[in-house]
Amino acid sequence: LYTAPDSCEGRCGEPFSEEDECHCHRECDTERNCCEDHERHCGPAGFSSSRASITDQELLQLSEQLYELDHNKARPGDIALNPQHRAGPDETGDKRDRSPQPLYKFVNEELFSKPTYASFIKLLDNYQRATGREEEVTAEELREQDHFLEEVMKTELMKKLFVFLQGKGRYISEQEFLQDLKEMWFGLYSRGDGERDSSGFEHVFSGEVKKGKVSGFHNWIRFYLLEKQELVNYFSHNFNGPWDSFPDVLGLQFSWDGFYKEVGSAFIGSSPEFELGLYSLCFLARPGRA
């Protein structure tokens, strides 16, 4: 499922892209630019036959369906933002606080009592943010990971994603999907000095500090909770999505306990399961690619 850029595993029949090292589309044989394992995976008897590939149109349709199934997202009135200064391209890197007020004027914290939110929030204090220092994972933290994944898998949104991926031959059972999600999001890898110091969850949702800069940190709940504790200082925004409902999208600049994020982006008002489901879909459908 985790394909190398020089492999056709899980990529058979995908659209041509100049970014790819080698290709797995239907004409690659005649164009002589197939990956070496194209025949093994994409031939008549191959595991990845075109049934397993995910087209751009399918990505579009499924992501819209996941959006519609985000029953736990914030409703109008649950969140009030105060975006203040909009930074131009020449302002995002100068580390100036152009917004004296916090970003969040109000959040209805009753949202956080929903099971997926509550189990998500418990995970946020499990990480040391500095890269290059090995993460120590306790038995309690492992239980919290399992509990969060169990809660998101109860949602209609994640069940829809599983049924789609099962139909593509990616997973046989929900348990297999659950195990893969656990490795995908909580499996440790190195961002510096060879130490097992990071995970997908830590980077995307909790945030890290690498070489004196904030890395990752793309979650609105995490931002709100730290801003409330006065550990995050909102500076400005460089993009504010045109949507009048949630989830919205904001590109922003901020300081986290003295460390700067020049251009961050986040969904605003989405549920944890929407983000987990959408990002997992992208990762599985287009591994190693934008």
Contacts in CASP RR format, 6 or more apart in sequence:
PFRMAT RR
TARGET T0000
AUTHOR 0000-0000-0000
METHOD contacts of the structure
MODEL  1
LYTAPDSCEGRCGEPFSEEDECHCHRECDTERNCCEDHERHCGPAGFSSS
RASITDQELLQLSEQLYELDHNKARPGDIALNPQHRAGPDETGDKRDRSP
QPLYKFVNEELFSKPTYASFIKLLDNYQRATGREEEVTAEELREQDHFLE
EVMKTELMKKLFVFLQGKGRYISEQEFLQDLKEMWFGLYSRGDGERDSSG
FEHVFSGEVKKGKVSGFHNWIRFYLLEKQELVNYFSHNFNGPWDSFPDVL
GLQFSWDGFYKEVGSAFIGSSPEFELGLYSLCFLARPGRA
1 9 0 8 1.000
1 10 0 8 1.000
1 170 0 8 1.000
1 180 0 8 1.000
1 284 0 8 1.000
1 287 0 8 1.000
2 287 0 8 1.000
3 9 0 8 1.000
3 10 0 8 1.000
3 11 0 8 1.000
3 287 0 8 1.000
3 288 0 8 1.000
5 20 0 8 1.000
5 21 0 8 1.000
5 22 0 8 1.000
5 288 0 8 1.000
6 21 0 8 1.000
6 22 0 8 1.000
6 35 0 8 1.000
6 36 0 8 1.000
7 35 0 8 1.000
7 37 0 8 1.000
7 41 0 8 1.000
8 22 0 8 1.000
8 24 0 8 1.000
8 34 0 8 1.000
8 35 0 8 1.000
8 37 0 8 1.000
8 38 0 8 1.000
8 40 0 8 1.000
8 41 0 8 1.000
8 42 0 8 1.000
8 48 0 8 1.000
9 37 0 8 1.000
9 41 0 8 1.000
9 47 0 8 1.000
9 48 0 8 1.000
10 24 0 8 1.000
10 41 0 8 1.000
10 48 0 8 1.000
10 52 0 8 1.000
10 53 0 8 1.000
11 24 0 8 1.000
11 35 0 8 1.000
11 41 0 8 1.000
11 48 0 8 1.000
11 53 0 8 1.000
12 24 0 8 1.000
12 38 0 8 1.000
12 41 0 8 1.000
12 42 0 8 1.000
12 43 0 8 1.000
12 46 0 8 1.000
12 48 0 8 1.000
12 49 0 8 1.000
12 50 0 8 1.000
12 52 0 8 1.000
12 53 0 8 1.000
13 24 0 8 1.000
13 25 0 8 1.000
13 26 0 8 1.000
13 42 0 8 1.000
13 50 0 8 1.000
13 53 0 8 1.000
14 24 0 8 1.000
14 25 0 8 1.000
14 53 0 8 1.000
14 54 0 8 1.000
14 55 0 8 1.000
15 25 0 8 1.000
15 55 0 8 1.000
15 56 0 8 1.000
16 23 0 8 1.000
16 25 0 8 1.000
16 27 0 8 1.000
17 289 0 8 1.000
19 289 0 8 1.000
19 290 0 8 1.000
20 289 0 8 1.000
21 35 0 8 1.000
22 28 0 8 1.000
22 33 0 8 1.000
22 34 0 8 1.000
22 35 0 8 1.000
22 36 0 8 1.000
22 38 0 8 1.000
23 31 0 8 1.000
23 33 0 8 1.000
23 34 0 8 1.000
23 35 0 8 1.000
23 38 0 8 1.000
24 34 0 8 1.000
24 35 0 8 1.000
24 38 0 8 1.000
24 41 0 8 1.000
24 42 0 8 1.000
24 53 0 8 1.000
26 50 0 8 1.000
28 34 0 8 1.000
28 35 0 8 1.000
28 38 0 8 1.000
29 38 0 8 1.000
40 46 0 8 1.000
41 47 0 8 1.000
41 48 0 8 1.000
42 48 0 8 1.000
42 49 0 8 1.000
42 50 0 8 1.000
43 49 0 8 1.000
51 168 0 8 1.000
51 169 0 8 1.000
52 168 0 8 1.000
52 169 0 8 1.000
52 170 0 8 1.000
53 168 0 8 1.000
54 168 0 8 1.000
54 284 0 8 1.000
54 285 0 8 1.000
59 281 0 8 1.000
59 282 0 8 1.000
59 285 0 8 1.000
59 286 0 8 1.000
62 160 0 8 1.000
62 161 0 8 1.000
62 164 0 8 1.000
62 281 0 8 1.000
63 278 0 8 1.000
63 281 0 8 1.000
65 160 0 8 1.000
66 157 0 8 1.000
66 160 0 8 1.000
66 161 0 8 1.000
66 274 0 8 1.000
66 277 0 8 1.000
66 278 0 8 1.000
66 281 0 8 1.000
67 247 0 8 1.000
67 274 0 8 1.000
69 155 0 8 1.000
69 156 0 8 1.000
69 157 0 8 1.000
69 160 0 8 1.000
70 157 0 8 1.000
70 247 0 8 1.000
70 270 0 8 1.000
70 271 0 8 1.000
70 273 0 8 1.000
70 274 0 8 1.000
71 155 0 8 1.000
71 156 0 8 1.000
71 157 0 8 1.000
71 271 0 8 1.000
72 111 0 8 1.000
72 114 0 8 1.000
72 116 0 8 1.000
72 117 0 8 1.000
72 155 0 8 1.000
72 271 0 8 1.000
72 273 0 8 1.000
72 274 0 8 1.000
73 246 0 8 1.000
73 247 0 8 1.000
73 269 0 8 1.000
73 270 0 8 1.000
73 271 0 8 1.000
73 274 0 8 1.000
74 108 0 8 1.000
74 111 0 8 1.000
74 246 0 8 1.000
74 247 0 8 1.000
74 268 0 8 1.000
74 269 0 8 1.000
74 270 0 8 1.000
75 246 0 8 1.000
76 245 0 8 1.000
76 246 0 8 1.000
77 106 0 8 1.000
77 108 0 8 1.000
78 107 0 8 1.000
78 108 0 8 1.000
78 111 0 8 1.000
78 246 0 8 1.000
78 269 0 8 1.000
79 104 0 8 1.000
79 106 0 8 1.000
79 107 0 8 1.000
79 108 0 8 1.000
79 246 0 8 1.000
79 268 0 8 1.000
79 269 0 8 1.000
80 104 0 8 1.000
80 105 0 8 1.000
80 106 0 8 1.000
80 107 0 8 1.000
81 103 0 8 1.000
81 104 0 8 1.000
81 105 0 8 1.000
81 250 0 8 1.000
81 268 0 8 1.000
82 99 0 8 1.000
82 101 0 8 1.000
82 102 0 8 1.000
82 103 0 8 1.000
82 104 0 8 1.000
82 105 0 8 1.000
83 99 0 8 1.000
83 103 0 8 1.000
83 237 0 8 1.000
83 240 0 8 1.000
83 250 0 8 1.000
84 98 0 8 1.000
84 99 0 8 1.000
84 100 0 8 1.000
84 101 0 8 1.000
84 103 0 8 1.000
84 234 0 8 1.000
84 236 0 8 1.000
84 237 0 8 1.000
85 98 0 8 1.000
85 99 0 8 1.000
85 235 0 8 1.000
85 236 0 8 1.000
85 237 0 8 1.000
86 236 0 8 1.000
86 237 0 8 1.000
86 238 0 8 1.000
86 240 0 8 1.000
87 98 0 8 1.000
87 235 0 8 1.000
87 236 0 8 1.000
87 237 0 8 1.000
87 238 0 8 1.000
87 253 0 8 1.000
88 238 0 8 1.000
89 238 0 8 1.000
91 98 0 8 1.000
91 236 0 8 1.000
91 238 0 8 1.000
92 236 0 8 1.000
92 238 0 8 1.000
92 253 0 8 1.000
92 262 0 8 1.000
92 263 0 8 1.000
93 253 0 8 1.000
93 260 0 8 1.000
93 262 0 8 1.000
95 235 0 8 1.000
95 255 0 8 1.000
95 260 0 8 1.000
96 235 0 8 1.000
97 233 0 8 1.000
97 235 0 8 1.000
97 236 0 8 1.000
97 255 0 8 1.000
98 235 0 8 1.000
98 236 0 8 1.000
99 234 0 8 1.000
99 235 0 8 1.000
99 236 0 8 1.000
102 227 0 8 1.000
102 234 0 8 1.000
103 223 0 8 1.000
103 227 0 8 1.000
103 234 0 8 1.000
103 252 0 8 1.000
103 254 0 8 1.000
104 223 0 8 1.000
104 224 0 8 1.000
104 227 0 8 1.000
104 228 0 8 1.000
107 224 0 8 1.000
111 117 0 8 1.000
112 118 0 8 1.000
112 121 0 8 1.000
112 221 0 8 1.000
114 271 0 8 1.000
115 151 0 8 1.000
115 154 0 8 1.000
116 148 0 8 1.000
116 151 0 8 1.000
116 152 0 8 1.000
116 155 0 8 1.000
116 271 0 8 1.000
116 272 0 8 1.000
116 273 0 8 1.000
117 221 0 8 1.000
117 271 0 8 1.000
117 272 0 8 1.000
119 144 0 8 1.000
119 147 0 8 1.000
119 148 0 8 1.000
119 151 0 8 1.000
120 148 0 8 1.000
120 205 0 8 1.000
120 221 0 8 1.000
120 272 0 8 1.000
121 221 0 8 1.000
121 225 0 8 1.000
122 144 0 8 1.000
122 147 0 8 1.000
122 148 0 8 1.000
123 141 0 8 1.000
123 144 0 8 1.000
123 145 0 8 1.000
123 148 0 8 1.000
123 201 0 8 1.000
123 205 0 8 1.000
123 206 0 8 1.000
124 205 0 8 1.000
124 206 0 8 1.000
124 221 0 8 1.000
124 222 0 8 1.000
124 225 0 8 1.000
126 137 0 8 1.000
126 141 0 8 1.000
126 144 0 8 1.000
126 206 0 8 1.000
127 135 0 8 1.000
127 199 0 8 1.000
127 202 0 8 1.000
127 206 0 8 1.000
127 207 0 8 1.000
127 208 0 8 1.000
128 135 0 8 1.000
129 206 0 8 1.000
129 207 0 8 1.000
129 208 0 8 1.000
129 209 0 8 1.000
130 197 0 8 1.000
130 208 0 8 1.000
130 209 0 8 1.000
131 191 0 8 1.000
131 192 0 8 1.000
131 197 0 8 1.000
131 198 0 8 1.000
131 208 0 8 1.000
131 209 0 8 1.000
131 210 0 8 1.000
131 215 0 8 1.000
132 190 0 8 1.000
132 191 0 8 1.000
132 192 0 8 1.000
132 193 0 8 1.000
132 194 0 8 1.000
132 195 0 8 1.000
132 197 0 8 1.000
133 195 0 8 1.000
133 197 0 8 1.000
134 195 0 8 1.000
134 196 0 8 1.000
134 197 0 8 1.000
135 188 0 8 1.000
135 196 0 8 1.000
135 197 0 8 1.000
135 198 0 8 1.000
135 199 0 8 1.000
135 202 0 8 1.000
137 188 0 8 1.000
145 182 0 8 1.000
145 186 0 8 1.000
146 182 0 8 1.000
148 272 0 8 1.000
149 178 0 8 1.000
149 181 0 8 1.000
149 182 0 8 1.000
150 178 0 8 1.000
152 158 0 8 1.000
152 272 0 8 1.000
152 273 0 8 1.000
152 276 0 8 1.000
152 277 0 8 1.000
153 159 0 8 1.000
153 162 0 8 1.000
153 174 0 8 1.000
153 178 0 8 1.000
155 271 0 8 1.000
155 273 0 8 1.000
157 271 0 8 1.000
157 273 0 8 1.000
157 274 0 8 1.000
157 277 0 8 1.000
158 273 0 8 1.000
158 276 0 8 1.000
158 277 0 8 1.000
161 277 0 8 1.000
161 280 0 8 1.000
161 281 0 8 1.000
162 171 0 8 1.000
162 174 0 8 1.000
162 177 0 8 1.000
165 171 0 8 1.000
165 177 0 8 1.000
165 284 0 8 1.000
166 172 0 8 1.000
166 177 0 8 1.000
170 284 0 8 1.000
171 177 0 8 1.000
171 180 0 8 1.000
181 276 0 8 1.000
181 280 0 8 1.000
184 200 0 8 1.000
184 280 0 8 1.000
184 283 0 8 1.000
185 199 0 8 1.000
185 200 0 8 1.000
185 201 0 8 1.000
185 276 0 8 1.000
185 280 0 8 1.000
186 199 0 8 1.000
186 200 0 8 1.000
186 201 0 8 1.000
187 199 0 8 1.000
187 200 0 8 1.000
188 196 0 8 1.000
188 197 0 8 1.000
188 198 0 8 1.000
188 199 0 8 1.000
189 196 0 8 1.000
189 198 0 8 1.000
189 199 0 8 1.000
190 196 0 8 1.000
190 197 0 8 1.000
190 198 0 8 1.000
191 197 0 8 1.000
191 198 0 8 1.000
191 203 0 8 1.000
191 208 0 8 1.000
191 210 0 8 1.000
191 215 0 8 1.000
192 210 0 8 1.000
198 208 0 8 1.000
202 208 0 8 1.000
203 215 0 8 1.000
203 216 0 8 1.000
204 216 0 8 1.000
204 218 0 8 1.000
204 219 0 8 1.000
204 275 0 8 1.000
204 279 0 8 1.000
205 218 0 8 1.000
205 219 0 8 1.000
205 222 0 8 1.000
205 275 0 8 1.000
206 217 0 8 1.000
206 219 0 8 1.000
206 222 0 8 1.000
207 214 0 8 1.000
207 215 0 8 1.000
207 216 0 8 1.000
207 217 0 8 1.000
207 218 0 8 1.000
207 222 0 8 1.000
208 214 0 8 1.000
208 215 0 8 1.000
208 216 0 8 1.000
208 217 0 8 1.000
209 215 0 8 1.000
209 256 0 8 1.000
209 259 0 8 1.000
212 259 0 8 1.000
213 259 0 8 1.000
213 260 0 8 1.000
213 261 0 8 1.000
213 262 0 8 1.000
214 254 0 8 1.000
214 256 0 8 1.000
214 259 0 8 1.000
214 260 0 8 1.000
214 261 0 8 1.000
216 261 0 8 1.000
216 264 0 8 1.000
217 223 0 8 1.000
217 256 0 8 1.000
217 261 0 8 1.000
217 264 0 8 1.000
218 264 0 8 1.000
218 265 0 8 1.000
218 266 0 8 1.000
218 267 0 8 1.000
219 266 0 8 1.000
219 275 0 8 1.000
220 250 0 8 1.000
220 266 0 8 1.000
220 267 0 8 1.000
220 268 0 8 1.000
220 269 0 8 1.000
220 270 0 8 1.000
221 272 0 8 1.000
223 232 0 8 1.000
223 254 0 8 1.000
223 266 0 8 1.000
226 232 0 8 1.000
226 256 0 8 1.000
227 233 0 8 1.000
227 234 0 8 1.000
231 256 0 8 1.000
231 257 0 8 1.000
232 254 0 8 1.000
232 255 0 8 1.000
232 256 0 8 1.000
232 257 0 8 1.000
233 254 0 8 1.000
233 255 0 8 1.000
233 258 0 8 1.000
234 252 0 8 1.000
234 253 0 8 1.000
234 254 0 8 1.000
235 252 0 8 1.000
235 253 0 8 1.000
235 254 0 8 1.000
235 255 0 8 1.000
236 252 0 8 1.000
236 253 0 8 1.000
237 250 0 8 1.000
237 251 0 8 1.000
237 252 0 8 1.000
237 253 0 8 1.000
238 251 0 8 1.000
238 252 0 8 1.000
238 253 0 8 1.000
238 263 0 8 1.000
239 249 0 8 1.000
239 250 0 8 1.000
239 251 0 8 1.000
239 265 0 8 1.000
240 248 0 8 1.000
240 249 0 8 1.000
240 250 0 8 1.000
240 251 0 8 1.000
241 248 0 8 1.000
241 249 0 8 1.000
241 250 0 8 1.000
243 249 0 8 1.000
246 268 0 8 1.000
246 269 0 8 1.000
246 270 0 8 1.000
247 267 0 8 1.000
247 268 0 8 1.000
247 269 0 8 1.000
247 270 0 8 1.000
247 274 0 8 1.000
248 267 0 8 1.000
248 268 0 8 1.000
248 269 0 8 1.000
249 265 0 8 1.000
249 266 0 8 1.000
249 267 0 8 1.000
249 268 0 8 1.000
250 265 0 8 1.000
250 266 0 8 1.000
250 268 0 8 1.000
251 263 0 8 1.000
251 264 0 8 1.000
251 265 0 8 1.000
251 266 0 8 1.000
252 261 0 8 1.000
252 263 0 8 1.000
252 264 0 8 1.000
252 265 0 8 1.000
252 266 0 8 1.000
253 260 0 8 1.000
253 261 0 8 1.000
253 262 0 8 1.000
253 263 0 8 1.000
253 264 0 8 1.000
254 260 0 8 1.000
254 261 0 8 1.000
254 264 0 8 1.000
255 261 0 8 1.000
267 274 0 8 1.000
267 275 0 8 1.000
END
